[in-house]
């Protein structure tokens, strides 16, 4: 059984946009069971992801990198992940698929 990667990436972008909110007024609200993270190298964008992602080895790798770069002093006031936005979207797309199959 195959799937089209562009379709998976597009659906994950829609999921992340849904979770991250479309306006700054809504951006302060984080649904229960989720966490807000700021992603990017120079300019950072806010995403809201399920807490379950935090336990995945690939996401833990990003968290370790964030700890190396920022320690526990995150300049955005929230968890900041220093990676390219496309790489983050790609990873969360895979995690979404992986966790969906575990249910």
C-alpha positions, -999 to +999 in steps of 0.1 A: +000+000+000+015+033-010+008+069-002+017+102-019+042+121+001+030+156-011-005+148+001+008+137+036+029+169+039+000+190+028-023+174+053+002+178+081+006+215+073-032+219+075-031+200+109-003+222+122-021+254+109-052+242+127-034+236+159-012+268+157-042+291+151-046+317+124-045+349+144-023+362+172-053+365+194-059+328+194-022+319+196-021+321+234-046+293+236-030+258+237-055+229+238-052+204+266-027+176+257-007+199+234+024+222+238+034+253+219+069+254+203+087+281+183+105+267+152+130+283+129+166+294+127+164+332+121+127+339+121+106+317+143+070+304+138+048+291+165+033+256+163+011+236+187+018+199+187+005+170+207+024+162+239+028+126+227+054+139+202+077+148+230+084+111+238+094+101+202+131+096+197+132+119+167+115+147+186+138+141+216+167+147+192+153+181+184+148+189+221+184+179+228+196+203+201+174+230+216+190+224+250+225+226+235+216+259+217+195+276+244+199+256+276+168+264+297+167+301+287+145+302+256+144+337+240+108+334+228+095+327+263+085+292+252+102+261+239+124+271+209+135+245+184+164+257+162+157+238+129+142+247+095+105+250+094+102+225+065+123+199+085+100+203+115+068+200+093+083+168+077+091+153+111+057+161+126+041+147+095+059+114+101+050+114+138+014+121+130+013+091+107+033+069+132+010+077+161-021+073+141-011+037+132-005+030+169-041+038+179 
